[in-house]
Amino acid sequence: MVYFLSQIFSFLILPLTIILILFISGLIMVKKPIGRKLLWASLILLLLMSNRFLANKLMNAWEPQFKEIATLPTYEVGIVLTGVTNINKTASDRTFFDRGADRATHAMQLYKEGKINKILITGGEGFYNANTNREADLLANFMYTAGVPMEDVIIENQAVNTRENALLARETLIEKGFDENETYLLITSAFHMPRSKKCFDKVGLQTETYPVDYYGSDSGANFKSLFQPAPDALMIWQKMFKEWAGLLVYKLVGYI
């Protein structure tokens, strides 16, 4: 129920949804002064949210700073959150990645460099997917192929949201004999890290963060970023509004 409430709420407050509502309302009432104002509001909002410079500023302000690998201690387990595979494309002999593959590839780099001894992958199949494979299984298969031994990959393939990632990761670690008072390394997308960290704190699992998959860039202001509308800028606003909606819903229901 919480998942569906979060999805409905985030849909209603998404920038593109708001822009369309303003635009359609303006068309319906175009002969009235309020209608013309709504049309102008939809255009101005679209221009602002398709501005790459503003979107990049927003994301850089939100995403936590990345961490130098050399400065990290060694953790017994790195916990990788799924949500990075293209589960609407089905194949039995490979893993299709969507945006966010850093979660898997950086986890393997940490493993190869001796910063984590084992990798726990948490995440199930979600909702309404064409592919019946579990995301954790798909990522595990990818890691096996890349040379990570099976005995060093722990799979939790039932969680369908961040709250369940935290709960079931904790249960899995305890079942496998790990100390629940140990500090583990949490690996997920930078924009998603604040909510993820709060969820793991709430269930009593101590973690240090290792953000990956950055949407913000180091590029500054230039003619293109300031004046050329960019679809990816609107996507960043969409993603952030959805994440903020998730944070609000999670706070209201006591998940964080």
C-alpha positions as a printed NumPy array, in Angstrom:
array([[  0.   ,   0.   ,   0.   ],
       [  2.815,   2.414,   0.888],
       [  4.469,   1.69 ,  -2.463],
       [  1.315,   2.587,  -4.383],
       [  0.664,   5.69 ,  -2.284],
       [  4.226,   6.835,  -2.916],
       [  3.881,   6.226,  -6.657],
       [  0.557,   8.065,  -6.924],
       [  1.778,  11.003,  -4.862],
       [  5.032,  11.283,  -6.81 ],
       [  3.113,  11.134, -10.122],
       [  0.865,  14.013,  -9.112],
       [  3.751,  16.296,  -8.128],
       [  6.099,  15.443, -11.012],
       [  7.13 ,  18.547, -12.966],
       [  5.958,  17.138, -16.307],
       [  2.578,  16.251, -14.795],
       [  2.216,  19.778, -13.387],
       [  3.248,  21.335, -16.711],
       [  0.693,  19.236, -18.604],
       [ -2.066,  20.06 , -16.116],
       [ -1.311,  23.78 , -16.428],
       [ -1.162,  23.576, -20.221],
       [ -4.381,  21.569, -20.635],
       [ -6.206,  23.768, -18.122],
       [ -4.995,  26.829, -20.01 ],
       [ -6.28 ,  25.456, -23.296],
       [ -9.673,  24.708, -21.78 ],
       [ -9.954,  28.224, -20.37 ],
       [ -7.978,  30.01 , -23.101],
       [-10.683,  32.651, -23.654],
       [-10.429,  33.728, -20.027],
       [ -7.539,  35.698, -18.487],
       [ -6.784,  32.811, -16.118],
       [ -6.419,  30.466, -19.078],
       [ -3.758,  32.616, -20.717],
       [ -1.938,  32.885, -17.398],
       [ -1.927,  29.113, -17.05 ],
       [ -0.49 ,  28.726, -20.543],
       [  2.28 ,  31.194, -19.748],
       [  2.938,  29.432, -16.442],
       [  3.302,  26.062, -18.193],
       [  5.743,  27.55 , -20.72 ],
       [  7.864,  29.306, -18.086],
       [  7.978,  26.166, -15.928],
       [  8.996,  24.072, -18.93 ],
       [ 11.784,  26.491, -19.82 ],
       [ 13.097,  26.593, -16.26 ],
       [ 13.048,  22.845, -15.754],
       [ 14.623,  22.094, -19.12 ],
       [ 17.565,  24.357, -18.268],
       [ 20.634,  22.168, -17.901],
       [ 22.523,  24.685, -15.735],
       [ 19.759,  24.922, -13.122],
       [ 19.201,  21.159, -13.083],
       [ 22.907,  20.542, -12.604],
       [ 23.052,  23.045,  -9.738],
       [ 20.137,  21.271,  -8.063],
       [ 21.683,  17.835,  -8.388],
       [ 25.122,  18.929,  -7.221],
       [ 23.554,  20.498,  -4.139],
       [ 21.621,  17.32 ,  -3.35 ],
       [ 24.081,  14.522,  -4.108],
       [ 26.669,  13.717,  -1.407],
       [ 30.339,  13.952,  -2.375],
       [ 31.972,  10.8  ,  -3.71 ],
       [ 34.629,   9.074,  -1.599],
       [ 38.18 ,   8.232,  -2.606],
       [ 38.623,   4.469,  -2.638],
       [ 42.127,   4.657,  -1.177],
       [ 40.803,   6.358,   1.966],
       [ 38.301,   3.601,   2.773],
       [ 38.899,   0.95 ,   5.416],
       [ 38.015,  -2.666,   4.686],
       [ 34.394,  -3.631,   5.271],
       [ 33.198,  -7.164,   5.778],
       [ 30.21 ,  -6.629,   3.464],
       [ 29.233,  -4.058,   0.87 ],
       [ 25.446,  -3.784,   0.465],
       [ 24.341,  -3.062,  -3.103],
       [ 20.798,  -1.835,  -3.769],
       [ 19.274,  -2.923,  -7.059],
       [ 17.151,  -0.859,  -9.423],
       [ 19.748,  -0.708, -12.188],
       [ 18.832,  -3.495, -14.602],
       [ 16.466,  -3.281, -17.556],
       [ 13.967,  -5.806, -16.244],
       [ 11.556,  -5.131, -19.08 ],
       [ 13.955,  -6.82 , -21.491],
       [ 14.149, -10.582, -21.052],
       [ 17.204, -12.71 , -21.81 ],
       [ 18.525, -15.84 , -20.145],
       [ 22.209, -15.412, -20.981],
       [ 22.983, -11.801, -20.002],
       [ 22.107,  -8.867, -17.804],
       [ 20.73 ,  -5.732, -19.436],
       [ 21.633,  -2.593, -17.524],
       [ 19.661,   0.599, -17.182],
       [ 21.027,   3.83 , -15.702],
       [ 22.812,   3.116, -12.432],
       [ 25.167,   0.293, -13.421],
       [ 27.77 ,   2.009, -11.201],
       [ 26.129,   0.282,  -8.255],
       [ 27.334,  -3.079,  -9.573],
       [ 30.595,  -2.083, -11.263],
       [ 31.864,   0.063,  -8.384],
       [ 30.974,  -2.673,  -5.909],
       [ 33.105,  -5.092,  -7.915],
       [ 35.959,  -2.575,  -8.014],
       [ 35.784,  -2.224,  -4.236],
       [ 35.826,  -6.01 ,  -3.938],
       [ 38.775,  -6.384,  -6.307],
       [ 40.724,  -3.696,  -4.421],
       [ 40.106,  -5.39 ,  -1.081],
       [ 37.8  ,  -2.741,   0.376],
       [ 34.882,  -5.153,   0.842],
       [ 35.203,  -8.874,   1.494],
       [ 31.703,  -9.843,   0.374],
       [ 28.889,  -8.291,  -1.637],
       [ 25.259,  -8.437,  -0.513],
       [ 22.835,  -7.632,  -3.339],
       [ 19.311,  -6.734,  -2.242],
       [ 16.288,  -6.361,  -4.516],
       [ 13.487,  -8.391,  -6.052],
       [ 11.481,  -8.033,  -9.238],
       [  9.364,  -4.993,  -8.363],
       [  5.99 ,  -4.484, -10.002],
       [  4.653,  -4.838, -13.549],
       [  7.844,  -6.101, -15.136],
       [  8.053,  -8.24 , -18.258],
       [ 11.087, -10.065, -16.87 ],
       [ 10.3  , -12.519, -14.072],
       [ 13.959, -12.756, -13.033],
       [ 14.869, -11.158,  -9.744],
       [ 17.164,  -8.171,  -9.971],
       [ 19.514,  -9.455,  -7.299],
       [ 19.944, -12.689,  -9.255],
       [ 20.665, -10.785, -12.478],
       [ 23.322,  -8.645, -10.805],
       [ 24.833, -11.688,  -9.109],
       [ 25.118, -13.491, -12.447],
       [ 26.869, -10.462, -13.893],
       [ 29.33 , -10.418, -11.003],
       [ 30.045, -14.145, -11.362],
       [ 30.824, -13.617, -15.036],
       [ 33.123, -10.718, -14.137],
       [ 35.107, -12.96 , -11.795],
       [ 33.586, -12.496,  -8.326],
       [ 33.412, -15.944,  -6.642],
       [ 29.907, -17.215,  -5.884],
       [ 30.77 , -17.702,  -2.227],
       [ 31.474, -13.981,  -1.879],
       [ 28.1  , -12.855,  -3.232],
       [ 25.083, -12.885,  -0.907],
       [ 21.659, -12.601,  -2.543],
       [ 18.498, -11.128,  -1.051],
       [ 15.927, -11.199,  -3.858],
       [ 12.608, -10.353,  -2.201],
       [ 12.759,  -6.623,  -1.392],
       [ 10.614,  -4.376,  -3.585],
       [ 11.447,  -0.957,  -2.116],
       [ 14.12 ,   0.808,  -0.09 ],
       [ 12.432,   0.061,   3.221],
       [ 12.461,  -3.672,   2.437],
       [ 16.052,  -3.435,   1.19 ],
       [ 17.051,  -2.323,   4.685],
       [ 14.866,  -4.777,   6.593],
       [ 15.701,  -7.848,   4.511],
       [ 19.388,  -6.999,   4.2  ],
       [ 19.591,  -6.908,   7.983],
       [ 17.723, -10.216,   8.294],
       [ 19.93 , -11.829,   5.655],
       [ 23.14 , -10.708,   7.342],
       [ 21.97 , -12.074,  10.694],
       [ 20.927, -15.375,   9.081],
       [ 24.368, -15.672,   7.479],
       [ 26.03 , -15.201,  10.856],
       [ 27.256, -11.641,  10.492],
       [ 27.33 ,  -9.319,  13.488],
       [ 24.368,  -6.922,  13.38 ],
       [ 26.49 ,  -4.385,  15.249],
       [ 29.127,  -4.435,  12.5  ],
       [ 29.412,  -1.418,  10.226],
       [ 28.683,  -2.2  ,   6.575],
       [ 29.243,  -0.229,   3.385],
       [ 26.055,   0.978,   1.704],
       [ 26.324,   1.328,  -2.084],
       [ 23.609,   3.077,  -4.074],
       [ 23.029,   6.044,  -6.379],
       [ 24.068,   9.399,  -4.936],
       [ 20.619,  10.97 ,  -5.365],
       [ 19.061,   7.989,  -3.547],
       [ 21.612,   7.795,  -0.733],
       [ 19.911,  10.146,   1.807],
       [ 16.704,   8.079,   1.862],
       [ 18.602,   4.781,   1.778],
       [ 20.834,   5.725,   4.691],
       [ 17.831,   6.825,   6.763],
       [ 16.076,   3.497,   6.064],
       [ 19.076,   1.461,   7.169],
       [ 19.501,   3.625,  10.271],
       [ 15.829,   3.076,  11.107],
       [ 16.115,  -0.743,  11.098],
       [ 19.229,  -0.572,  13.257],
       [ 21.855,  -1.577,  10.703],
       [ 24.996,   0.52 ,  10.936],
       [ 26.338,   1.645,   7.567],
       [ 28.852,   3.965,   6.012],
       [ 27.861,   5.404,   2.664],
       [ 29.489,   4.956,  -0.735],
       [ 27.47 ,   6.99 ,  -3.26 ],
       [ 27.758,   6.17 ,  -6.97 ],
       [ 25.855,   6.89 , -10.21 ],
       [ 26.104,  10.671, -10.193],
       [ 23.677,  12.784, -12.21 ],
       [ 25.368,  16.074, -11.37 ],
       [ 28.452,  17.031, -13.379],
       [ 31.462,  19.267, -12.805],
       [ 30.724,  21.405, -15.864],
       [ 29.981,  25.068, -15.24 ],
       [ 27.926,  27.67 , -17.027],
       [ 28.247,  27.904, -20.807],
       [ 26.041,  28.931, -23.704],
       [ 24.656,  25.415, -24.185],
       [ 23.808,  24.789, -20.53 ],
       [ 22.276,  28.235, -20.074],
       [ 20.233,  28.649, -23.238],
       [ 19.665,  25.282, -24.927],
       [ 16.654,  23.352, -23.537],
       [ 17.702,  19.84 , -22.514],
       [ 15.4  ,  16.823, -22.035],
       [ 17.844,  15.355, -19.527],
       [ 17.453,  18.461, -17.354],
       [ 13.722,  17.841, -17.116],
       [ 14.484,  14.205, -16.285],
       [ 16.663,  15.348, -13.368],
       [ 13.809,  17.446, -11.96 ],
       [ 11.447,  14.48 , -12.434],
       [ 13.83 ,  12.193, -10.567],
       [ 14.346,  14.64 ,  -7.721],
       [ 10.644,  15.349,  -7.235],
       [ 10.002,  11.593,  -7.141],
       [ 12.772,  11.113,  -4.594],
       [ 11.458,  13.959,  -2.44 ],
       [  7.985,  12.417,  -2.599],
       [  9.457,   9.113,  -1.451],
       [ 11.199,  10.827,   1.451],
       [  7.979,  12.536,   2.508],
       [  5.884,   9.368,   2.323],
       [  8.537,   7.349,   4.155],
       [  8.648,  10.005,   6.873],
       [  4.862,  10.047,   7.232],
       [  4.59 ,   6.259,   7.602],
       [  7.593,   6.009,   9.939],
       [ 10.07 ,   4.267,   7.638],
       [ 12.73 ,   6.893,   8.289]])
